[in-house]
C-alpha cells in the first residue's frame, strides 16, 4: 500500500507526552510515523517502559548526538516514504478528526497546505496563527503572506517532492530552527493552499525550548531571524522583512538592564533600520523604534 503521510516527531526526555501525541495518530498503513529521539536520558529503556511507541507503522530512531530538534527532523526526512510530510512536536497532539481534513488534500498539487490550530493549552496566546488564516479568507492577505506570517512547521502538509527538489532542511541550532526553514518554504512555495479547518493542538510547557530565555538562546533566535530575513530579501521579498532587533527587544529585557542595553548598543543600526521599513501599515514599534525601546525599558509594553 502506498504511503500518503510521513509524520516526523523529534523527541527528548518527555516520553509520556510523546505517547499522548502518538495516541492522536491513527494506526493506518498509509501513515508512516517517524520518531527521532535526540539522545534522551534512559532511552535504552524505552522498549520496556513505553512499548506503545513501537506500534505498527511507526519507526523509532535513536540518535546520540543531542543536536536539537532541527537535526532530529533532518534525520527523519532521510526515512520518509510518504507523498506528504507533516511535522509534530512531541508535547503537542492532533485533533480527533484531523485525518478527515488532511485526506481531502491527498490529490492536491500544492507545495504546502496550511491549517488552523485549535485552542492552545496552558494559557498560551497564538491567536496570530488563526488570525492570518482568517485574514486570507477575508481577502486581506495572499497565500504567500500567510506563509510568511506563520513560519512554524506544525499544522502544515508539505509536499515531499517540493522539499526534496528545493533541498529544504532544518538548521542544526538549539532553538528557532523552524524560522529559517519556514522562510525557505515561504520563499520557494509556488502553489499554496489554505484550509479553514483545525488539525493540531499546541502545548505551552514550562521547560520547553520555547520558554527558555537566556543570553545564548536569545542570540540564537535573533541570528536565526537575521538569516531568515536575509534569505527573503535576497529573493525579492523585502516587503515581508522586519527588523529582528525590534522583534526580540522584549525577550532581551528579561536578561536584566546590562544585557538589554548592550543589545541595544550592539544592534542600534538594526533598530534604526526599523524606521525605514516600507510597509502598508507599520506597527507602532516600527514607526517609533526608539520610543518603543524606552517603553520596553520602562516595562510599559
C-alpha atoms as an extended CHARMM CRD file, in Angstrom:
* protein
*
       301  EXT
         1         1  UNK       CA              0.0000000000        0.0000000000        0.0000000000  PROA      1               0.0000000000
         2         2  UNK       CA              1.2520000000        3.4770000000       -0.8920000000  PROA      2               0.0000000000
         3         3  UNK       CA              2.2200000000        5.7210000000        1.9940000000  PROA      3               0.0000000000
         4         4  UNK       CA              0.3640000000        9.0380000000        1.8880000000  PROA      4               0.0000000000
         5         5  UNK       CA              1.7410000000       10.7140000000        5.0030000000  PROA      5               0.0000000000
         6         6  UNK       CA              5.0700000000       10.6780000000        6.7860000000  PROA      6               0.0000000000
         7         7  UNK       CA              4.7870000000       12.2650000000       10.2410000000  PROA      7               0.0000000000
         8         8  UNK       CA              8.1090000000       13.2790000000       11.7950000000  PROA      8               0.0000000000
         9         9  UNK       CA              8.2700000000       13.7830000000       15.5690000000  PROA      9               0.0000000000
        10        10  UNK       CA             11.5150000000       14.8710000000       17.2890000000  PROA      10              0.0000000000
        11        11  UNK       CA             11.6910000000       13.9030000000       20.9410000000  PROA      11              0.0000000000
        12        12  UNK       CA             13.8100000000       14.4270000000       24.0360000000  PROA      12              0.0000000000
        13        13  UNK       CA             13.0030000000       13.4250000000       27.6210000000  PROA      13              0.0000000000
        14        14  UNK       CA              9.1980000000       13.7320000000       27.5460000000  PROA      14              0.0000000000
        15        15  UNK       CA              8.0860000000       10.1520000000       26.7640000000  PROA      15              0.0000000000
        16        16  UNK       CA              4.6640000000       10.4710000000       28.4270000000  PROA      16              0.0000000000
        17        17  UNK       CA              3.7860000000       13.4490000000       26.2380000000  PROA      17              0.0000000000
        18        18  UNK       CA              5.1970000000       11.6410000000       23.2240000000  PROA      18              0.0000000000
        19        19  UNK       CA              2.7980000000        8.7750000000       23.9350000000  PROA      19              0.0000000000
        20        20  UNK       CA             -0.0710000000       11.2740000000       24.0560000000  PROA      20              0.0000000000
        21        21  UNK       CA              0.9830000000       12.6750000000       20.6880000000  PROA      21              0.0000000000
        22        22  UNK       CA              1.2630000000        9.2020000000       19.2140000000  PROA      22              0.0000000000
        23        23  UNK       CA             -2.1690000000        8.2550000000       20.5700000000  PROA      23              0.0000000000
        24        24  UNK       CA             -3.6530000000       11.0860000000       18.4970000000  PROA      24              0.0000000000
        25        25  UNK       CA             -2.3700000000        9.4880000000       15.2790000000  PROA      25              0.0000000000
        26        26  UNK       CA             -4.4010000000        6.5710000000       13.9090000000  PROA      26              0.0000000000
        27        27  UNK       CA             -2.6470000000        3.3290000000       13.0550000000  PROA      27              0.0000000000
        28        28  UNK       CA             -3.0160000000        3.2780000000        9.2840000000  PROA      28              0.0000000000
        29        29  UNK       CA             -0.8570000000        1.5630000000        6.7120000000  PROA      29              0.0000000000
        30        30  UNK       CA             -0.7260000000        4.7820000000        4.6710000000  PROA      30              0.0000000000
        31        31  UNK       CA              0.5510000000        6.8400000000        7.6330000000  PROA      31              0.0000000000
        32        32  UNK       CA              4.2320000000        6.4120000000        8.4140000000  PROA      32              0.0000000000
        33        33  UNK       CA              5.2040000000        7.7610000000       11.8300000000  PROA      33              0.0000000000
        34        34  UNK       CA              8.8800000000        8.5710000000       12.3420000000  PROA      34              0.0000000000
        35        35  UNK       CA             10.0420000000        9.2850000000       15.8940000000  PROA      35              0.0000000000
        36        36  UNK       CA             13.6040000000       10.5750000000       16.2280000000  PROA      36              0.0000000000
        37        37  UNK       CA             14.9050000000       10.5680000000       19.7810000000  PROA      37              0.0000000000
        38        38  UNK       CA             17.5370000000       13.2340000000       20.3910000000  PROA      38              0.0000000000
        39        39  UNK       CA             19.6810000000       11.4240000000       22.9740000000  PROA      39              0.0000000000
        40        40  UNK       CA             17.0910000000       11.1950000000       25.7640000000  PROA      40              0.0000000000
        41        41  UNK       CA             18.0530000000       10.0000000000       29.2060000000  PROA      41              0.0000000000
        42        42  UNK       CA             17.3720000000        6.2610000000       29.6530000000  PROA      42              0.0000000000
        43        43  UNK       CA             16.3080000000        5.9450000000       26.0230000000  PROA      43              0.0000000000
        44        44  UNK       CA             17.6320000000        2.3790000000       26.0180000000  PROA      44              0.0000000000
        45        45  UNK       CA             14.8040000000        1.5010000000       28.4290000000  PROA      45              0.0000000000
        46        46  UNK       CA             12.0190000000        2.8330000000       26.1920000000  PROA      46              0.0000000000
        47        47  UNK       CA             11.1590000000       -0.5280000000       24.5850000000  PROA      47              0.0000000000
        48        48  UNK       CA             10.4210000000       -1.8870000000       28.0540000000  PROA      48              0.0000000000
        49        49  UNK       CA              8.8900000000        1.2270000000       29.6440000000  PROA      49              0.0000000000
        50        50  UNK       CA              6.9320000000        2.5630000000       26.6520000000  PROA      50              0.0000000000
        51        51  UNK       CA              6.0860000000       -0.3620000000       24.3670000000  PROA      51              0.0000000000
        52        52  UNK       CA              3.2660000000        1.6940000000       22.8000000000  PROA      52              0.0000000000
        53        53  UNK       CA              5.9180000000        3.7030000000       20.9500000000  PROA      53              0.0000000000
        54        54  UNK       CA              6.8310000000        0.6190000000       18.9390000000  PROA      54              0.0000000000
        55        55  UNK       CA              3.4560000000        0.0240000000       17.3710000000  PROA      55              0.0000000000
        56        56  UNK       CA              2.7190000000       -0.8880000000       13.7320000000  PROA      56              0.0000000000
        57        57  UNK       CA              3.6280000000        1.6570000000       11.0310000000  PROA      57              0.0000000000
        58        58  UNK       CA              5.8650000000        3.5250000000       13.4860000000  PROA      58              0.0000000000
        59        59  UNK       CA              9.6440000000        3.7870000000       13.2470000000  PROA      59              0.0000000000
        60        60  UNK       CA             11.8020000000        4.9260000000       16.1570000000  PROA      60              0.0000000000
        61        61  UNK       CA             15.3530000000        6.1490000000       15.5840000000  PROA      61              0.0000000000
        62        62  UNK       CA             17.6990000000        6.8240000000       18.4860000000  PROA      62              0.0000000000
        63        63  UNK       CA             20.4590000000        9.3810000000       17.9910000000  PROA      63              0.0000000000
        64        64  UNK       CA             23.3340000000       10.0350000000       20.3650000000  PROA      64              0.0000000000
        65        65  UNK       CA             24.4160000000       13.4140000000       19.0210000000  PROA      65              0.0000000000
        66        66  UNK       CA             21.9940000000       15.5970000000       21.0050000000  PROA      66              0.0000000000
        67        67  UNK       CA             21.9990000000       18.2850000000       18.3200000000  PROA      67              0.0000000000
        68        68  UNK       CA             18.4260000000       19.5030000000       18.7310000000  PROA      68              0.0000000000
        69        69  UNK       CA             15.0330000000       19.2340000000       17.0700000000  PROA      69              0.0000000000
        70        70  UNK       CA             16.2510000000       20.5280000000       13.7050000000  PROA      70              0.0000000000
        71        71  UNK       CA             18.8590000000       17.8060000000       13.4510000000  PROA      71              0.0000000000
        72        72  UNK       CA             16.3140000000       15.2020000000       14.5580000000  PROA      72              0.0000000000
        73        73  UNK       CA             13.8160000000       16.3210000000       11.9070000000  PROA      73              0.0000000000
        74        74  UNK       CA             16.5420000000       16.1110000000        9.2450000000  PROA      74              0.0000000000
        75        75  UNK       CA             17.2270000000       12.5370000000       10.3560000000  PROA      75              0.0000000000
        76        76  UNK       CA             13.5290000000       11.8130000000        9.9740000000  PROA      76              0.0000000000
        77        77  UNK       CA             13.4970000000       13.3040000000        6.4750000000  PROA      77              0.0000000000
        78        78  UNK       CA             16.0310000000       10.6900000000        5.3940000000  PROA      78              0.0000000000
        79        79  UNK       CA             13.4820000000        7.9430000000        6.1010000000  PROA      79              0.0000000000
        80        80  UNK       CA             10.2800000000        9.3500000000        4.6280000000  PROA      80              0.0000000000
        81        81  UNK       CA              8.1550000000        7.1930000000        2.3350000000  PROA      81              0.0000000000
        82        82  UNK       CA              5.0490000000        9.3720000000        2.0730000000  PROA      82              0.0000000000
        83        83  UNK       CA              3.8080000000       11.7830000000       -0.5430000000  PROA      83              0.0000000000
        84        84  UNK       CA              3.1320000000       14.3640000000        2.1620000000  PROA      84              0.0000000000
        85        85  UNK       CA              5.2230000000       15.3000000000        5.1860000000  PROA      85              0.0000000000
        86        86  UNK       CA              3.7530000000       16.5150000000        8.4730000000  PROA      86              0.0000000000
        87        87  UNK       CA              5.8440000000       17.7060000000       11.4100000000  PROA      87              0.0000000000
        88        88  UNK       CA              4.6790000000       17.4470000000       15.0110000000  PROA      88              0.0000000000
        89        89  UNK       CA              6.2980000000       18.3110000000       18.3260000000  PROA      89              0.0000000000
        90        90  UNK       CA              6.3100000000       15.5660000000       20.9390000000  PROA      90              0.0000000000
        91        91  UNK       CA              4.4450000000       17.6800000000       23.5000000000  PROA      91              0.0000000000
        92        92  UNK       CA              1.6380000000       18.5940000000       21.0700000000  PROA      92              0.0000000000
        93        93  UNK       CA             -1.0910000000       16.4000000000       19.5840000000  PROA      93              0.0000000000
        94        94  UNK       CA             -3.5620000000       16.1460000000       16.7190000000  PROA      94              0.0000000000
        95        95  UNK       CA             -7.3020000000       16.7190000000       16.9440000000  PROA      95              0.0000000000
        96        96  UNK       CA             -9.7220000000       13.8110000000       16.7790000000  PROA      96              0.0000000000
        97        97  UNK       CA            -10.8120000000       14.1990000000       13.1400000000  PROA      97              0.0000000000
        98        98  UNK       CA             -7.6610000000       15.6540000000       11.6980000000  PROA      98              0.0000000000
        99        99  UNK       CA             -7.1890000000       12.9600000000        9.0500000000  PROA      99              0.0000000000
       100       100  UNK       CA            -10.5680000000       13.8260000000        7.5220000000  PROA      100             0.0000000000
       101       101  UNK       CA             -9.1930000000       17.2380000000        6.6190000000  PROA      101             0.0000000000
       102       102  UNK       CA             -5.7280000000       16.1350000000        5.5290000000  PROA      102             0.0000000000
       103       103  UNK       CA             -7.1300000000       13.2850000000        3.4440000000  PROA      103             0.0000000000
       104       104  UNK       CA             -9.1610000000       15.8030000000        1.4510000000  PROA      104             0.0000000000
       105       105  UNK       CA             -5.8760000000       17.2640000000        0.1270000000  PROA      105             0.0000000000
       106       106  UNK       CA             -4.2660000000       13.9680000000       -0.8840000000  PROA      106             0.0000000000
       107       107  UNK       CA             -4.5370000000       14.7380000000       -4.5960000000  PROA      107             0.0000000000
       108       108  UNK       CA             -3.6520000000       18.4200000000       -4.2850000000  PROA      108             0.0000000000
       109       109  UNK       CA             -0.8230000000       19.7720000000       -6.4260000000  PROA      109             0.0000000000
       110       110  UNK       CA              0.1080000000       22.3250000000       -3.7460000000  PROA      110             0.0000000000
       111       111  UNK       CA              3.6450000000       22.6310000000       -2.4130000000  PROA      111             0.0000000000
       112       112  UNK       CA              2.3730000000       23.3210000000        1.0970000000  PROA      112             0.0000000000
       113       113  UNK       CA             -1.0190000000       23.3610000000        2.7980000000  PROA      113             0.0000000000
       114       114  UNK       CA             -1.6200000000       25.4700000000        5.8940000000  PROA      114             0.0000000000
       115       115  UNK       CA             -4.2240000000       24.5110000000        8.5270000000  PROA      115             0.0000000000
       116       116  UNK       CA             -5.6350000000       26.2340000000       11.5730000000  PROA      116             0.0000000000
       117       117  UNK       CA             -4.7790000000       25.2000000000       15.1250000000  PROA      117             0.0000000000
       118       118  UNK       CA             -7.1750000000       24.6110000000       17.9990000000  PROA      118             0.0000000000
       119       119  UNK       CA             -7.1130000000       26.1730000000       21.4570000000  PROA      119             0.0000000000
       120       120  UNK       CA             -3.6610000000       26.4290000000       22.9460000000  PROA      120             0.0000000000
       121       121  UNK       CA             -3.1100000000       24.5370000000       26.1850000000  PROA      121             0.0000000000
       122       122  UNK       CA             -1.7300000000       26.1800000000       29.3070000000  PROA      122             0.0000000000
       123       123  UNK       CA             -2.6510000000       29.7840000000       28.5690000000  PROA      123             0.0000000000
       124       124  UNK       CA             -0.5290000000       30.3870000000       25.5140000000  PROA      124             0.0000000000
       125       125  UNK       CA             -1.6740000000       33.0480000000       23.0690000000  PROA      125             0.0000000000
       126       126  UNK       CA             -1.0270000000       32.0750000000       19.4610000000  PROA      126             0.0000000000
       127       127  UNK       CA             -4.0140000000       33.9230000000       18.0650000000  PROA      127             0.0000000000
       128       128  UNK       CA             -1.7820000000       35.3530000000       15.3480000000  PROA      128             0.0000000000
       129       129  UNK       CA             -1.7690000000       31.9050000000       13.7080000000  PROA      129             0.0000000000
       130       130  UNK       CA             -5.5000000000       31.6310000000       13.0660000000  PROA      130             0.0000000000
       131       131  UNK       CA             -5.8120000000       35.3890000000       12.5130000000  PROA      131             0.0000000000
       132       132  UNK       CA             -3.5580000000       35.1520000000        9.4730000000  PROA      132             0.0000000000
       133       133  UNK       CA             -5.7780000000       32.4190000000        8.0480000000  PROA      133             0.0000000000
       134       134  UNK       CA             -8.8950000000       34.4690000000        8.8080000000  PROA      134             0.0000000000
       135       135  UNK       CA             -7.3030000000       37.4370000000        7.0380000000  PROA      135             0.0000000000
       136       136  UNK       CA             -6.7230000000       35.3070000000        3.9550000000  PROA      136             0.0000000000
       137       137  UNK       CA            -10.3440000000       34.1610000000        3.7920000000  PROA      137             0.0000000000
       138       138  UNK       CA            -11.4370000000       37.7650000000        4.3120000000  PROA      138             0.0000000000
       139       139  UNK       CA             -9.3420000000       38.8250000000        1.3190000000  PROA      139             0.0000000000
       140       140  UNK       CA             -6.8050000000       40.7570000000        3.4060000000  PROA      140             0.0000000000
       141       141  UNK       CA             -3.7900000000       38.5020000000        2.8370000000  PROA      141             0.0000000000
       142       142  UNK       CA             -2.3710000000       36.4660000000       -0.0200000000  PROA      142             0.0000000000
       143       143  UNK       CA             -1.3830000000       32.8250000000        0.4480000000  PROA      143             0.0000000000
       144       144  UNK       CA              2.2570000000       33.8800000000        0.2750000000  PROA      144             0.0000000000
       145       145  UNK       CA              1.7830000000       36.4250000000        3.0570000000  PROA      145             0.0000000000
       146       146  UNK       CA              0.0920000000       33.7890000000        5.2200000000  PROA      146             0.0000000000
       147       147  UNK       CA              3.1870000000       31.5920000000        4.9620000000  PROA      147             0.0000000000
       148       148  UNK       CA              5.4530000000       34.4940000000        5.8720000000  PROA      148             0.0000000000
       149       149  UNK       CA              3.1790000000       35.2000000000        8.8460000000  PROA      149             0.0000000000
       150       150  UNK       CA              3.0870000000       31.5700000000       10.0520000000  PROA      150             0.0000000000
       151       151  UNK       CA              6.6230000000       30.2330000000        9.8770000000  PROA      151             0.0000000000
       152       152  UNK       CA              6.1760000000       27.3620000000       12.3450000000  PROA      152             0.0000000000
       153       153  UNK       CA              6.3980000000       23.9350000000       10.7450000000  PROA      153             0.0000000000
       154       154  UNK       CA              3.4160000000       22.3630000000       12.5240000000  PROA      154             0.0000000000
       155       155  UNK       CA             -0.1820000000       22.3720000000       11.2280000000  PROA      155             0.0000000000
       156       156  UNK       CA              1.1180000000       22.1220000000        7.6910000000  PROA      156             0.0000000000
       157       157  UNK       CA              1.2870000000       19.4820000000        4.9570000000  PROA      157             0.0000000000
       158       158  UNK       CA              4.4470000000       19.6690000000        2.8550000000  PROA      158             0.0000000000
       159       159  UNK       CA              4.8480000000       18.0120000000       -0.4990000000  PROA      159             0.0000000000
       160       160  UNK       CA              7.7930000000       15.6330000000       -0.1440000000  PROA      160             0.0000000000
       161       161  UNK       CA              8.8180000000       16.4050000000       -3.7220000000  PROA      161             0.0000000000
       162       162  UNK       CA              8.7560000000       20.1380000000       -3.0060000000  PROA      162             0.0000000000
       163       163  UNK       CA             11.0870000000       19.8490000000       -0.0110000000  PROA      163             0.0000000000
       164       164  UNK       CA             13.3410000000       17.4060000000       -1.8120000000  PROA      164             0.0000000000
       165       165  UNK       CA             13.6350000000       19.3950000000       -5.0490000000  PROA      165             0.0000000000
       166       166  UNK       CA             14.4170000000       22.6250000000       -3.2020000000  PROA      166             0.0000000000
       167       167  UNK       CA             16.7540000000       20.9250000000       -0.7070000000  PROA      167             0.0000000000
       168       168  UNK       CA             14.9240000000       22.4880000000        2.2370000000  PROA      168             0.0000000000
       169       169  UNK       CA             16.2260000000       21.2540000000        5.5890000000  PROA      169             0.0000000000
       170       170  UNK       CA             16.3570000000       22.4900000000        9.1720000000  PROA      170             0.0000000000
       171       171  UNK       CA             19.3290000000       24.2710000000       10.6770000000  PROA      171             0.0000000000
       172       172  UNK       CA             21.2210000000       22.4130000000       13.4100000000  PROA      172             0.0000000000
       173       173  UNK       CA             20.7400000000       25.0090000000       16.1350000000  PROA      173             0.0000000000
       174       174  UNK       CA             19.4800000000       24.6910000000       19.6960000000  PROA      174             0.0000000000
       175       175  UNK       CA             16.2520000000       26.6350000000       19.1330000000  PROA      175             0.0000000000
       176       176  UNK       CA             14.3550000000       28.6150000000       16.4710000000  PROA      176             0.0000000000
       177       177  UNK       CA             15.3130000000       26.0280000000       13.8480000000  PROA      177             0.0000000000
       178       178  UNK       CA             11.8990000000       26.3510000000       12.2090000000  PROA      178             0.0000000000
       179       179  UNK       CA             12.4330000000       30.0740000000       11.4720000000  PROA      179             0.0000000000
       180       180  UNK       CA             14.9430000000       29.6930000000        8.5870000000  PROA      180             0.0000000000
       181       181  UNK       CA             13.0500000000       26.5620000000        7.4760000000  PROA      181             0.0000000000
       182       182  UNK       CA              9.7510000000       28.4440000000        7.3970000000  PROA      182             0.0000000000
       183       183  UNK       CA             11.2160000000       31.2990000000        5.3960000000  PROA      183             0.0000000000
       184       184  UNK       CA             12.7230000000       28.9200000000        2.8490000000  PROA      184             0.0000000000
       185       185  UNK       CA              9.3070000000       27.3210000000        2.4370000000  PROA      185             0.0000000000
       186       186  UNK       CA              7.5640000000       30.6850000000        2.1250000000  PROA      186             0.0000000000
       187       187  UNK       CA             10.0390000000       31.9020000000       -0.4930000000  PROA      187             0.0000000000
       188       188  UNK       CA             10.1580000000       28.7430000000       -2.5960000000  PROA      188             0.0000000000
       189       189  UNK       CA              6.4960000000       27.6490000000       -2.4940000000  PROA      189             0.0000000000
       190       190  UNK       CA              4.6120000000       28.4800000000       -5.6830000000  PROA      190             0.0000000000
       191       191  UNK       CA              1.3590000000       26.6400000000       -5.0130000000  PROA      191             0.0000000000
       192       192  UNK       CA             -0.0800000000       27.2450000000       -1.5510000000  PROA      192             0.0000000000
       193       193  UNK       CA             -3.4110000000       26.0700000000       -0.1390000000  PROA      193             0.0000000000
       194       194  UNK       CA             -5.0230000000       27.4970000000        2.9930000000  PROA      194             0.0000000000
       195       195  UNK       CA             -7.5370000000       25.4080000000        4.9360000000  PROA      195             0.0000000000
       196       196  UNK       CA            -10.1450000000       26.7360000000        7.3400000000  PROA      196             0.0000000000
       197       197  UNK       CA            -10.0300000000       23.5020000000        9.3340000000  PROA      197             0.0000000000
       198       198  UNK       CA             -8.0040000000       22.9220000000       12.5130000000  PROA      198             0.0000000000
       199       199  UNK       CA             -5.9320000000       19.7540000000       12.8100000000  PROA      199             0.0000000000
       200       200  UNK       CA             -3.4540000000       20.4160000000       15.6140000000  PROA      200             0.0000000000
       201       201  UNK       CA             -3.2240000000       21.4200000000       19.2640000000  PROA      201             0.0000000000
       202       202  UNK       CA             -0.1450000000       23.2570000000       20.5280000000  PROA      202             0.0000000000
       203       203  UNK       CA              1.0250000000       22.9780000000       24.1250000000  PROA      203             0.0000000000
       204       204  UNK       CA              2.8890000000       25.6780000000       26.0180000000  PROA      204             0.0000000000
       205       205  UNK       CA              5.0830000000       23.8860000000       28.5250000000  PROA      205             0.0000000000
       206       206  UNK       CA              7.4550000000       25.3440000000       31.0840000000  PROA      206             0.0000000000
       207       207  UNK       CA             10.9020000000       23.9760000000       30.4200000000  PROA      207             0.0000000000
       208       208  UNK       CA             10.4140000000       23.6240000000       26.6790000000  PROA      208             0.0000000000
       209       209  UNK       CA             12.8990000000       25.3080000000       24.3630000000  PROA      209             0.0000000000
       210       210  UNK       CA             10.3340000000       27.9780000000       23.5300000000  PROA      210             0.0000000000
       211       211  UNK       CA             10.2240000000       29.1400000000       27.1510000000  PROA      211             0.0000000000
       212       212  UNK       CA             13.9930000000       29.3030000000       27.7220000000  PROA      212             0.0000000000
       213       213  UNK       CA             15.0850000000       32.9430000000       27.8830000000  PROA      213             0.0000000000
       214       214  UNK       CA             18.7880000000       33.4660000000       28.3570000000  PROA      214             0.0000000000
       215       215  UNK       CA             21.5240000000       35.3010000000       26.5070000000  PROA      215             0.0000000000
       216       216  UNK       CA             22.6200000000       32.2830000000       24.4750000000  PROA      216             0.0000000000
       217       217  UNK       CA             19.1320000000       31.2680000000       23.3450000000  PROA      217             0.0000000000
       218       218  UNK       CA             18.0270000000       34.8410000000       22.6660000000  PROA      218             0.0000000000
       219       219  UNK       CA             21.0780000000       35.3860000000       20.4950000000  PROA      219             0.0000000000
       220       220  UNK       CA             20.4200000000       32.1480000000       18.6080000000  PROA      220             0.0000000000
       221       221  UNK       CA             16.8260000000       33.2730000000       17.9510000000  PROA      221             0.0000000000
       222       222  UNK       CA             17.9560000000       36.7100000000       16.8550000000  PROA      222             0.0000000000
       223       223  UNK       CA             20.6320000000       35.4800000000       14.4480000000  PROA      223             0.0000000000
       224       224  UNK       CA             18.2180000000       32.8660000000       13.0560000000  PROA      224             0.0000000000
       225       225  UNK       CA             15.7760000000       35.6820000000       12.2710000000  PROA      225             0.0000000000
       226       226  UNK       CA             18.5490000000       37.6460000000       10.6320000000  PROA      226             0.0000000000
       227       227  UNK       CA             19.4980000000       34.7450000000        8.3640000000  PROA      227             0.0000000000
       228       228  UNK       CA             15.8680000000       34.0880000000        7.5010000000  PROA      228             0.0000000000
       229       229  UNK       CA             15.2300000000       37.7340000000        6.6510000000  PROA      229             0.0000000000
       230       230  UNK       CA             18.4080000000       37.9380000000        4.5780000000  PROA      230             0.0000000000
       231       231  UNK       CA             17.2210000000       34.9050000000        2.6040000000  PROA      231             0.0000000000
       232       232  UNK       CA             13.8460000000       36.5540000000        1.9520000000  PROA      232             0.0000000000
       233       233  UNK       CA             15.4710000000       39.8310000000        0.8950000000  PROA      233             0.0000000000
       234       234  UNK       CA             17.8530000000       38.0180000000       -1.4240000000  PROA      234             0.0000000000
       235       235  UNK       CA             14.8790000000       36.5130000000       -3.2600000000  PROA      235             0.0000000000
       236       236  UNK       CA             12.9670000000       39.7630000000       -3.5450000000  PROA      236             0.0000000000
       237       237  UNK       CA             10.5920000000       39.5470000000       -0.5960000000  PROA      237             0.0000000000
       238       238  UNK       CA             11.6910000000       42.6820000000        1.2540000000  PROA      238             0.0000000000
       239       239  UNK       CA              8.0540000000       43.5740000000        1.9330000000  PROA      239             0.0000000000
       240       240  UNK       CA              7.8150000000       40.6870000000        4.4160000000  PROA      240             0.0000000000
       241       241  UNK       CA             11.0040000000       41.5540000000        6.2980000000  PROA      241             0.0000000000
       242       242  UNK       CA             11.0040000000       43.4780000000        9.5680000000  PROA      242             0.0000000000
       243       243  UNK       CA             13.8600000000       44.4060000000       11.8630000000  PROA      243             0.0000000000
       244       244  UNK       CA             14.7160000000       41.3760000000       14.0110000000  PROA      244             0.0000000000
       245       245  UNK       CA             16.1070000000       43.6820000000       16.6980000000  PROA      245             0.0000000000
       246       246  UNK       CA             12.6860000000       45.2090000000       17.2840000000  PROA      246             0.0000000000
       247       247  UNK       CA             11.0650000000       41.7790000000       17.4500000000  PROA      247             0.0000000000
       248       248  UNK       CA             13.3310000000       40.4560000000       20.2080000000  PROA      248             0.0000000000
       249       249  UNK       CA             13.6150000000       43.5390000000       22.4310000000  PROA      249             0.0000000000
       250       250  UNK       CA             11.1070000000       42.2430000000       24.9540000000  PROA      250             0.0000000000
       251       251  UNK       CA             12.9050000000       38.9530000000       25.4020000000  PROA      251             0.0000000000
       252       252  UNK       CA             16.2210000000       40.7340000000       25.9380000000  PROA      252             0.0000000000
       253       253  UNK       CA             14.6470000000       42.8300000000       28.6850000000  PROA      253             0.0000000000
       254       254  UNK       CA             14.2690000000       39.6530000000       30.7520000000  PROA      254             0.0000000000
       255       255  UNK       CA             18.0450000000       39.3240000000       30.9880000000  PROA      255             0.0000000000
       256       256  UNK       CA             18.4950000000       42.4900000000       33.0240000000  PROA      256             0.0000000000
       257       257  UNK       CA             19.4290000000       46.0860000000       32.3090000000  PROA      257             0.0000000000
       258       258  UNK       CA             23.0830000000       45.4350000000       31.4740000000  PROA      258             0.0000000000
       259       259  UNK       CA             22.4180000000       42.8350000000       28.7660000000  PROA      259             0.0000000000
       260       260  UNK       CA             19.4330000000       44.7800000000       27.4760000000  PROA      260             0.0000000000
       261       261  UNK       CA             21.4280000000       47.9920000000       26.9980000000  PROA      261             0.0000000000
       262       262  UNK       CA             24.3290000000       46.0500000000       25.5000000000  PROA      262             0.0000000000
       263       263  UNK       CA             21.9650000000       44.5410000000       22.9390000000  PROA      263             0.0000000000
       264       264  UNK       CA             20.5660000000       47.9830000000       22.0370000000  PROA      264             0.0000000000
       265       265  UNK       CA             24.0830000000       49.3960000000       21.6470000000  PROA      265             0.0000000000
       266       266  UNK       CA             25.2870000000       46.4190000000       19.6410000000  PROA      266             0.0000000000
       267       267  UNK       CA             22.2740000000       46.3880000000       17.3130000000  PROA      267             0.0000000000
       268       268  UNK       CA             21.3860000000       50.0940000000       17.1380000000  PROA      268             0.0000000000
       269       269  UNK       CA             21.7120000000       50.0590000000       13.3350000000  PROA      269             0.0000000000
       270       270  UNK       CA             19.0510000000       47.3530000000       13.1490000000  PROA      270             0.0000000000
       271       271  UNK       CA             16.7490000000       49.3610000000       15.4150000000  PROA      271             0.0000000000
       272       272  UNK       CA             17.3240000000       52.4640000000       13.2820000000  PROA      272             0.0000000000
       273       273  UNK       CA             16.5460000000       50.4680000000       10.1520000000  PROA      273             0.0000000000
       274       274  UNK       CA             13.0900000000       49.7350000000       11.5360000000  PROA      274             0.0000000000
       275       275  UNK       CA             12.0220000000       53.3300000000       10.9280000000  PROA      275             0.0000000000
       276       276  UNK       CA             12.9300000000       52.9750000000        7.2360000000  PROA      276             0.0000000000
       277       277  UNK       CA             10.9560000000       49.8160000000        6.5310000000  PROA      277             0.0000000000
       278       278  UNK       CA              8.3080000000       50.3700000000        3.8900000000  PROA      278             0.0000000000
       279       279  UNK       CA              5.0300000000       48.7080000000        4.9000000000  PROA      279             0.0000000000
       280       280  UNK       CA              1.3740000000       49.3540000000        4.1460000000  PROA      280             0.0000000000
       281       281  UNK       CA              0.6130000000       49.8470000000        7.8360000000  PROA      281             0.0000000000
       282       282  UNK       CA              3.6330000000       49.9060000000       10.1180000000  PROA      282             0.0000000000
       283       283  UNK       CA              3.0160000000       48.8340000000       13.7120000000  PROA      283             0.0000000000
       284       284  UNK       CA              3.8200000000       51.3680000000       16.4110000000  PROA      284             0.0000000000
       285       285  UNK       CA              7.1540000000       49.8050000000       17.3120000000  PROA      285             0.0000000000
       286       286  UNK       CA              8.4030000000       50.2120000000       13.7230000000  PROA      286             0.0000000000
       287       287  UNK       CA              7.1150000000       53.7720000000       13.3230000000  PROA      287             0.0000000000
       288       288  UNK       CA              8.8120000000       54.8640000000       16.5420000000  PROA      288             0.0000000000
       289       289  UNK       CA             11.5830000000       52.3370000000       17.2950000000  PROA      289             0.0000000000
       290       290  UNK       CA             13.4780000000       54.3260000000       19.9390000000  PROA      290             0.0000000000
       291       291  UNK       CA             10.2830000000       55.3230000000       21.7320000000  PROA      291             0.0000000000
       292       292  UNK       CA              9.4020000000       51.6270000000       21.7250000000  PROA      292             0.0000000000
       293       293  UNK       CA             12.8090000000       50.8340000000       23.2460000000  PROA      293             0.0000000000
       294       294  UNK       CA             12.0970000000       53.3270000000       26.0170000000  PROA      294             0.0000000000
       295       295  UNK       CA              8.6340000000       51.9010000000       26.6820000000  PROA      295             0.0000000000
       296       296  UNK       CA             10.0290000000       48.3740000000       26.8520000000  PROA      296             0.0000000000
       297       297  UNK       CA             12.7950000000       49.5270000000       29.1570000000  PROA      297             0.0000000000
       298       298  UNK       CA             10.1860000000       51.0890000000       31.4570000000  PROA      298             0.0000000000
       299       299  UNK       CA              8.1560000000       47.8890000000       31.3120000000  PROA      299             0.0000000000
       300       300  UNK       CA              5.1750000000       49.7270000000       29.7820000000  PROA      300             0.0000000000
       301       301  UNK       CA              4.6790000000       47.3640000000       26.8340000000  PROA      301             0.0000000000
